[in-house]
Amino acid sequence: MESIKSIFKIGYGPSSSHTMGPSRAAAMFYDKNTLAHKFRVHLYGSLALTGRGHLTDIAIMEAMKQRAEIVWHPLEALPFHPNGMLFEAFDEKGAKTDQWEIYSVGGGEIREKDSPVVANPVYPHTTMAGILDHIGKEGGTLWEYVLRHEDPDLMEYLAEVWATMKKAIKRGLDTEGVLPGGLKVQRKAASYHFKARMQNNFIRDNSFLFAYALAVSEENSGGGIVVTAPTCGSCGILPGVLYLFHKNYNVSENFILRAIATAGLIGNLVKTNASISGAEVGCQGEVGTASSMAAAAAAQLSGASPHQIEYAASASLEHHLGLTCDPIGGLVQIPCIERNAFGAQQAVDASLYASNSDGRHFVMFDQVVEAMNQTGKDLPSLYRETSLGGLAKVWDAWKKEGR
């Protein structure tokens, strides 16, 4: 597996696979062909179907200095991944001088079809079972396992990640109004935060958690700076849970950073053995993985053992199996924003459930990851970030019928 830094990317929303990845690819191709007279960018599959709602064209045009022509291919897909792109450069006579086929594979990552999945592996293990066996023999915890294999500057980077997450929460809590995109979705984080402060102790923690997760997810939907955890579409879950422990339970920064390290390890395992791309495996790969990461972090912050942490991560992902990716209007708003709030709640519940156990359970994390991957691949493309089925289809049909 590669560094967990690949799980936590800092950048602008609303989508890591539809905004961050294409923007990065566009900038690379532009820098390679600065003398080109013009550019043409072909977007295929999921990128073409929901790219406008995800601001894919705007991100590409900005990266290429407004010099590109965007060609949409919603009914075509390139062979390697649903998020395929073809960049072309032309000289003044119209002759093609360069082209590049590249894929946005989730979490802001871009990859050529023949490139290795992990270019620079830093971990000797690729399964949770292998990691737990190693810890059992060598001692230590999951976050210590991470630090043994990462570069010395990891904690410094995670501190930047955590600082960015906190800023997104604070911005989101201080901002009201309607999100851009045409659906007229009202921001709710500030309202939830006001109400949480006036509620009794029995329900206020859940309300605070909702407010924190909504704050980040709404910032993402508005194109603000967020951290992929593991994607932009699911970026509110881990920060929401971490901020609850930090702000409401007075957990120190050092313990938060260690929990982020463990969460990154969980996301890395899913990314290595399955997928975090909604276009490839549905929302279970995004919100499900994020909730699993947050459950592991919450369990660790609650004093759980490595086996209990594994149980928390497994349980949270297991109960997201089959979750479709069907954004209304191709926007990262409905149902994405609410799913971040509920995914955060699921993470806390899973951590509590696992922490009350002895860590022994029937279906292990590695098995759930494999099941998630199989389930995602079996989902019809209608339910994998195309907005052609599910909630997106029904909502659009009712709107056209005036219902």
Helices and strands as residue ranges (DSSP letters): G 4-6, E 10-12, I 16-20, H 21-32, E 38-44, H 46-50, H 56-63, E 68-73, E 84-90, E 96-106, E 109-111, H 128-138, H 142-149, H 154-174, H 189-197, H 201-221, E 225-227, H 237-243, I 244-248, H 253-273, H 278-281, G 283-285, H 287-301, H 306-318, G 328-330, H 336-355, H 365-378, G 381-383, H 390-401
